[in-house]
């Protein structure tokens, strides 16, 4: 349990670390941020496949048999992705809101920035759940890899919060508190995911696949489009491959 709490704080704290870096480095190039975010996407892709989806099938096969395990895993992936898709319809996310901020004014600008922060907070909840569910498989090494991938992605996301809020006239103190709040949402999500699968082990195969589906959705719908929007497609692609291969090697060596 101590490891879960520390992981939850680490995953949520990564957003705060990113926010602090955003205060220090206000003019980071798109090239740098795209490479870092692409590397994080590769890490998350490997974590989703090897740490969530594969264990989902293995756990389901041991409990329900081959056919049901396959259906549960595939169903869980799509339900996870659809849940974020529906969330996107209610609250647009990163690449849709950041670009719109630059053309907004006064109160409209501030309202859009607050919507932007709310979007990050809402999307952080299933990411936190994915980190917590990883511990339900009782493979601590895999769970830490999943959490590490999510935390790595949260750093540039935390950095993104700072510029639009300061430009909208929000004070540095309130900007930091907003970043902290988005991180706390992820801490809560991690604990929810962990206790959910601990209380009802029967839902573990579906929960793992659901978490994997949410991560695949974030990678494809948010991270890759963002990293391919500024002329750095080639570098971003190789950064993703490096992140994926690094996590694949860690999975083999730690497994």
N, C-alpha and C positions, 0 to 999 in steps of 0.2 A: 504493500500500500504506500509506503514511503516513496518508493520509486515512481509510482503513478503520480503522486502529488508533485514531486520534483519535476517530472516530465511535463505535467500540466503547467506549472509555473514557467518552465523553460519554453514551451510552445507559445504561451501567451506573452512571455517576456520578450520573445524575439521581435514582436511587433513594436514594443517599447524601444528596444535597441535600434530598430530601424528608424523610429521617430527621432531618437536622439541623433542618429547619424544624419537625418534629414535637416535638423537644426544646424549641424556643423558644416555639412556639405550641401549647400542649397542649389548649386549649379552643376550637379553631376550630369555627364553626357548621356545621351540615349544609348550610345555604344556600350558604355560600362554597365548601365542598368539592364540592358537587354541581354548581355552576356551572363550576368549574375542570375537574372530571372530564368533564362534558358537552362542554365546549369541546375537550378532548383527544380525546373520542370522535369528534367531527366531523372533527378533523384526521386521526385514524387512518382514518376511513371514506374520506376523500378519498385518503389515501395508499394504502390498499388497492386502491381502484378504479383510480385513475390511475397509480399508481406500481408496482403489482404485477400486477393482473388484466389490464388493457389491454396492458401490455408482454408478458405471458405469451402472450396470443393473437397479438399481432403477431409475436413471435419464433417461435411455433409455426407460424404460417401461412407464414412465409418458409422454414421448414425442412421442414415436413411437409404443407403444403397446408391449405386451408380446413377441410375436414371433420375431419381429425385434430387440427388446432389447437383447434377448438371442443371436441372430446371431451377433449383433454388439459387444457384450461383448466378446464372444468366438473368433470372428475374430480379435478384437483388441489385445487380449492376444497373439494369435499366430503371428500376425504381429509384435508386440513388441519383442517377443522372436526371431523371424526370423531376425529382424533388427540387433540384437546383434550377432546372429549366423553368419550373413554375415560379420559383423565387425571383428569377431574373425578370419575369414579366411584371412582377409587383415592384421590384427594386432593381433597376439597372446597375451594372457593376463597373469596374475600373475603367476600361478603355472607352466606355460609352459616356462616362461622366466627366472624366478629366478633360477631354477635348472640348466639352460643352462649357466648362467653367470659364475658359478664356474669353468667351463672348458675352458672359452674363455681367450684370451691373448691380451694385448696391445691394438692396435686400434680396433681390432675385439671385444674385451671386452667392450670398450667404446661405440662402435656402438650398441652393443646389449643392453647395459644399457640405451642408449638414446631411443632405440626402446621400451624398457620396460616402460620408463617414458611416451613416446608418447601413448602407449597402455592404461596406466592408465588415461591419459587425455581424450582420445577418449571415454573410457568407462564411464568416469565421466559425460559426456554430457547428455546421457539419464537418468542417475540417478538424475541429477539436474532438468531435465525436469519433472521427476516424482514428485519431491518435489514441483515444481511450479504448476503443473496441480492439485495437491491436493487442492490448494487454490481456484481452479475454482469451486469446489462444494459448496463453501460458508460455509463449516464446518471447522472453524478455528482449533478446537480441533483435528479433524482427520488429518488436514494438518500438524499440528505440530508434531503429532505422526509419520506420514510418514517421515517428515524431520528429526526427532530425530533418527529414525531407520537408515536412510541413513548416517547421521552424525556419528553415532556410528560405522558404518561399515568403514567410511573413516579414523578413527583414526588408526587402525592397518594397513590399506593400506598405510597411510602416513608414518608409521614407516618402512614399507617394502622398501620404496624408498631409504632410507638413506644408508644402508649397501652396496648394490651393487655399488652405485655411488661413495662412498668414496673408495671402493676397486679398482675401475677402475681409480682412480687418479683424480677424479673431486674435485675441491676445496669445502670447506664447504659452502662458499658463493654461488657458482653456484648450489650446491646441494639444498640449501634452496630455491633459486630462482626457480628451477625446480619444487620443491614441491609446492611452492606458485602458479606457473602457472597452475598446475593440479587442485588446489583448485579454481582458478579464472574461469576455464572452467565450474566447477560445479555452480558457482555463475551465470554465463551467462546462463547456462541451466535452472536454476530455474526461471530466469526472462523470458526466451523464453516460457517456459511452462505456466507460469502465464498469460502473455499477449496473448498467442495463444487462450486460452480458454475464456478469457475475451472479446476478439475481436469477436470471433465466438463461441457463446455458443452452437450452433448446433453440434459442434464437441466434446462437453464435454464427452458424453458417450464413444465414441471411444477413446478419448485421455486418459481418466481414465483407460480403459482396456489396452490400449497400454502401459501405464506407469506400470500397474500391471504386464503385461507380461514381460517387461524388468527386473523388480525386481525378478520375479520368475526365470527367466533365470540366472541372476547373482547368486542367491542363489544356484540353482541346479548345474550349470556348473562351478562356480568359488569357492564359499565359502565352500560348503560341501566337495568337493574333497580336497580342501586345508586343512581343519580341520581334515580330516580322513586319512591324508597321513603320520602321524608321530606316530602312535600307540596310539592315544588318542580318538579312535572312541566312546567309551562308555561315557567318560566325555564330549566330544563334543556334543553328542546326547542329554544328559541331559541339557547342557547349552543352546542348541537350544530350548528345551521345556520350560525352565525357561523364556527365552526371549519372546517366543510366548505367554505363559500364562500371563506374566506381561502386555504385550500390549493388550491382550484380556480383562484382568481385567480393564485396563485403558479405553479401548473403551466402556465397559459397564458403568463404573462409570462416564465418561465424556460425554457419549452419552445421 
